[in-house]
Structure formats: structure tokens, C-alpha cells
Amino acid sequence: MKNQLKAGVILSYLTTGISIVIQLVYMPVMIRLLGQSEFGLYTLVSGVVSYLSLFSLGFTGAYLRFFARENQKNDREGLAALNGMFITLFLVLASAALVCGLTLSCFPKQVFGSKLSGAELREARILMVILVVNIAMGLVSSIFDSIINAYEQFVFQRIISLLATVVNPLICLPLLLMGYGNVMLVVVATCMTLGRLLVNGWFCLCQLKIPISFHGFQLSLFKEVGVFSFFLLLNMVIDQINWNVDKLILSHTNGTSEVAVYGVASEFNSLFLTFSTAISSVFSPRINRIAAQNGPHSRREFTVLMAKVGRIQWMILGLMAMGFVIFGRFFIVNLYAGEGYANAYGAALFLVLPVLIPLIQNTGVEVQRALNRHQFRSAIYFAMAVVNALVSIPLARRFGCVGSAMGTAISLVLANGLIMNVFYHRALKIDMLYFWKEIGKTLPGFVIPLLTGALIMRYITFTSLTQYLLCVAAFAVVYCLSVYRFLEYLQVKFQSIFPSPESPRGSIGTTPSGNSSLLYMAMV
């Protein structure tokens, strides 16, 4: 399992790195070949159809917790009944999503607004039908993904993700160059989803040989899963509102061109979201196992784990965020999308910078679920999502895509930056003072690369791609050396005083155990 964990982290970052490279190379070509209107339509329909993923009702996230509990009991019959119940649930939910989506596709004007032309509405309906089928198959595949994750088969899971990341653009790019448009793109995506469903199902049934029983469902267990999942569903609703409602608002207030500009901004935001979960997602099964074994007594171990994972995520995302602030505008306008997308830089800043707080704390989300304490987060986020939608409407009318991103930024800062940190500290007893102290240790290492970037932008005018890339590379090297040397200095200074790693508010042990040991070796 330890080898699976290490390989899972490595493959996660490999997949993420390749995904970023592909996105930076493939997306500009896709945007230019489709055109602003077509790309905006593709972004709009994809965002709207993604709401159907809510039909999972939070059961995907619930599976890990209840698997850990049944597995702890060594109850194979109970595990078989649990698997059968979840598979049945997802088949029913996928069918419901399919029916609902196909029904909505009959009313494209009501869904997407009157700003779209007749031709755009007809194409939107075709795209919607295909993507609805895609979502339905994805829902069924997601339960098999959860089972593979619960068994900590990270290598297989990450290899499949890596293949999907690489194969999709290799198929789509030639088709785009041949003149095919949005419809062919979503057909390819749907075929990829079908392939992933078949492979995941085969691995669970034939390789893992998971026990499955479609008899003996326990009504009490179903009710418990339902109550637990309800608040996970609220989280999903919130995520959909925060990341997709802006596109729907812009389609009604501004049209597909402004949606396209926002779509470019959201692509950069998605890179940060993906990168932050590359480590934390690997630790989900272990967090649930620790909670099942130790319950409330695992708070100190969770504190150490959250701080160490957060510090790794902060240093990686810090490089990306600082680099984007310094070099992002030139990249978007001159290399990525073109002059018509200049406002995407401002919108991206409002999306990217506030989201750094929850991204370096997303291990805490898994802790909440494992301890069944995620209800408060769901309620707070739901309220803030409503605020986001209400504030974004007038801001979108006034400032377009930048205004809609402002509304999202406001909700993120209030909910994640303030309220959730107080909740972690007071309710979950996770020492957030220690967490932010660990993050703060890295800040002096940011000074030199920040000054380097400022000097580059002040005195160098980019005249070629090579010159731009060399400047970005120089900035990245300065950042890595500065942060690494500063942390090395702290380590030497710290070890000269204390023989063991620092623990939050008391001794946890000479070396963080379990999940923490891998991160401790990586950081110290």
C-alpha cells in the first residue's frame, strides 16, 4: 500500500503536468480553430450540462467513509451488500439524469437565453443531447472509480487518467484541423467516457474481484448513507454554482462571446484546482481509515497531515500563482487566446488568487467527511453560493466576465478565508495557528522571485516566444532555488535546537506516522 501511495502521488503529478502542457498547447489551437462564438457555445453547454452531475447526490464521496467502516469490521457480506446498494443507486441516478437532461434539451432557448442565434440554439441542443449521455455514463463509472480508490489501487487509476489526458487531444486535434467542430469534440469525449466505464468495471469485477450482493439491503444503512450524502450534495451544488453559474449568467446578459472569454479564465482556474488535489486525493482512503480506527483521538495527526500537505501545495501553487500574475496577461493575449480575450486575465485573477486558500486546505475537506462533520461547511457554502449568484448578476451586467468573477471571489474569501478556518480551529480542533505558521515559514523565500519577476516585466519587452520562455524559466529557477534554500536554512536551524519535527500544541511523536511520514520526508 505504501508503494501504491508513493506511485499514486508521482503519477498524479505526472498526469497533472502533462495535462497542463497539453492544455497550454492544445487549447489555443482549439480556440482559434473553433472561433470565439463556437468556443463560447462549447463552454456554455458544457457548463450547463455539468449540473446533471449533481444526480450523483453526493453518494460518490460517501462510499469511501462507509467502505472504511465495513472493511474495518472485516464483514465481507456487509461489504458485498454495500457495493450492491451503491451500484444499484448509481444505475438509477444515471437513468434519472439521462431523462432529465434529454427533457431539458427540448427547451434550449429557455435554458441558454435569447442572446443566442437560431443556429447557435440548434447546435446547443445537439451538444446537450450528446453531453447528457456522457454525464450518465460518467455517473456509473464514478462508483467504480470510488471502489478503486477505496482499495487504494492508485497506480491503475492514475494510469487510466493519464491515458485519457493524452489520447483525447491526439484524437480531437486532427479532427479540428479537418474542419470538424463542437459536435465531434463531444462525441469523442463521450466515447472516452464509455471506454473508461468499461475498463473500470472490468478492473473492479475481474481484478479486484469485489464482493457484490444485490440482496439484503439494509434500510437503516441506506438512510444513514442518505443523510451523510445530503450534505455532500450541497457541496456539489455549491461547486456548480461557484464555477458554472457565471457562464449561464453571462449567456443571458452578454452572449457567447463573453462566455468564451470567461471560459479561458476558468481554464486557468481549473489548472489550479487539478494541481491541488493531486496529493490530497491520494490520502482520502487513509484519512477515512484513521478516522474509523481512532475517531476524535486522531485530531493531532490530522493537524500534522493537513499542515504538511498544505505546505507542499502552497509552494507548488505559489509558483504557479506568482508566475501567472507576472506573466499571465502577455501569455493570454499574445500566445494563448488572442486580443479578443484580454479581459480573461482580470477574470482569472479574481478566480485564481482567492481559491488558493481552500486549495491548500483541501485535505481538511476529506477530514470533515471522514469524521462526519461536513454539514456546517455545506450550509455555509450554500449560503455563500447564493450570495455569489446574486452579486454576480449586476456585476456581470456592469463589468462582463470580470464582474461575474468578482462575485465568485467575494464568496470564496468570506467562506474559505474566514469562516472555514474558524470552524477547523474551534469545531474540529485542528490547530490552524500551527497550519498558517507552517505556511508562513515559506513566505520569505518568495521575496527574491517576486522582485525578479517585477524587474523582468519592468525592463524587458518580449519580442519572441523564445525570449518569453527563457524569462519564465529564469523566474521558475529563481523561485525554486530561493524557496528550497530558505527551507534548507530553516531545517538546519531548527534541527540544531530540536531533535524531532515540530508538533502542533504538544508532542505527537518523534516522527509523524502513517500518512505524515511520506510528506515529512518530502518536505524535511
Phi, psi and omega in degrees: 000324180295321177295322177298321180295310181296315179296325179296318178297314181298312181293327178298313180288328175296314178299316180296316179298315178296321179299320179294315180299314180298317181296319181290336180264315187281318185298317177301322178294316180298316181299316183288322181289324179282324187090158186298318181294314180295317180295321177298320179295316178300315180296317182296308183296318179300317180295319181292315182294332180298341176299335179292343176296344176296344178293349173291343174056023178082001183292334180298312179292332181288332186302317183302316182295314184283332172296315180299322181291314180292322181293326178296329179280349186057037181260095183292323179293319177295323178293320178297318179295322178297314179298316179298320180295315182291320178297317178298315179303315185286331173294319178294315181294322178296320178295319179295318179297321180297313181296314181297315181295317179295327177293315179296329181295344178281351183231060185297324182294320179292327183281314189260349176096168186275355179288343180277144177284171179299317179295320179294322179293322178294316179293322179300323180294318179296314179300320183295318180299313181294317181291331175296316176299319178300314180297318181299315178293324178296326178296317178293319180295330185294328179290324176292325174300318180295321179295315178298320178295319180297324177279003177057039175269066189290327183297309179300313184299316182286329177295319178297318178296320180296316179297317179298321180297320184278317188290321185303308179291332178295330177276317188288322185300312177300323180294321176296318180294334178279355176106359178286154185242216186304318186300316180294325179299315182285333174296315178298316180299321180292320177296322177296320179296319177299315179299319180294321177300314181295318181292316179296318177298316178299317183295318180293317186278321188261330182261307178284336182051052182295141176287135179224132175222128179261020178236161175072033176298136178262118182298323180296320178294319179297319178296319180295317177297319181297317179296315179299317185287335182303318182283333172294324176298318177301320177299319180294319177300317180297314180300319180295319179295312184296322188258347184234341183293331179300322180295319180292320178298315181294328179294329180275331185261333188228334182102180189291332181297316179289328175297321179297318179296315177296324179299321177296316178299318182291335176296318178291323176298321181295331176297317178294318179299316181294315184297322185291331183270358183298324178269309189300325181295330179291332184271357183303310180300321182290322177299317178294324179291319178299316180296321180294327183276318189248340179059226183298338183285357181265011186299318182293322178294322176296323179298312180297315181298313182297321181291318184286318175296317180299323181291321175298313181297321181296318182291323178289311181290332176297319176298314181295316184292314180295319177297322180292318178301318185282312189252356190294318183297313179299320182296313182296313186284318188263336186238323191269302189239323180119175184301326182292354183245022184301323181291347179297331180295311179297318179297319181296322178299319179292335178273318190282310188295314179294331185285350179300325181298304179293333183291324179277357178244015187287348170296328178297330177296318178295324177296316178303314181294318181298325181268002182057044179236031185268000185293319181298315179302318180298315182295315181295315181293326178296316179298318181289329177294321176297316177300317179303312181296316182293320181287326185291331183298305179293326179293324178293321177296325185275317188239007179068220185295328178295320178295317179296324177293328177300317179300319178295319181299319180300313181294323180293316182295315182291312186286311185273318185288329185247295191296314184291328178293322175296320179296313178304315187287315187271318185273314182271353179061029172271125187286093183285339173295318176295318180303308183288334173295318177296320177293318182297335179300333184274344189300318178301331178290349180274345189294310183298312179296328178295316177295322178298314179297319180296320179293322178299312182289335181282322190246355181241130173254120185287124180245353180206160178296320180299316179297317179299312182296323178295320178293319177296317179297319179297317177300314181298319179296315179299318179300308183299316180294317181297311181293317182296313183294324179292317179294324177297319177298316179297320181297313180297315180296319183290316183290339177286344181254317183241139180279349184223161181298148181296143178239148181287121172053051177123167185280133175254344183142166183291330178219130177305134185262170173059239183299325188288331187299318180298317181289326178296317178296322181292326185265326187241000000 
